[in-house]
Amino acid sequence: MKVTTNTPDLLIVDDRPLFIGIMLILFILLFVGVGLGLVFSGEPLGLVFALMGGGLGAGAFIVFVRRVQVVFHRPEGYVEIRRKNAFRARKVRHALDEIDRAEVESSRTSEGATTYRTVLVIEAGQSVGRHPLTFAYSSGSGHRRVAEAINAWLSGPHPG
C-alpha cells in the first residue's frame, strides 16, 4: 500500500498487486504455451495440461489480484474503500467523522514470520469495529507508513 494523493482535502491510498499479477500471468502463459506446444506436436494430453495449469493460474488471479483504493474526502465528509478484481467492484463508505484512527495489525505465519495490514478503527456509530483496508496480510513497512499518513491527515486542518 502507498499514498498516491495527499492534500488537505483529499487523501488516496492505493494497493495494486502488480508483482503477483504479473507472476500469475506468466504462470498462465507458461502452462498454456507448453500445453499447446504438446498438442501441436501430436500429444493430445497437452490440452489437459494447458487447461488445468491455465485454469489454476486464472483462478488464483481472480482470487489474489485485487486492487484496493481508499479515498478520504474531507469536503464531502466520507471515507470510501474501493475493492476491484477481475469480475466485480465493491465500495464501502463511512462518514469521515466516524474514523478514529488507523492502526497496523500483525499476524504470524506458520513459518514464524510477521505480516501486517492496515485497519481503520471506528469506536462509535453505525460502523463500529476494525475495518481492514486489505483482506490479506503482507510483509514490508508500507503498512506503517500508510497508517501514519492516514493519522496525520485525520488530525490535520479541518475547514471551518
Helices and strands as residue ranges (DSSP letters): E 2-6, E 10-15, H 18-40, H 45-64, E 67-73, E 78-84, E 89-95, G 96-98, E 101-108, E 114-122, E 129-132, H 142-154
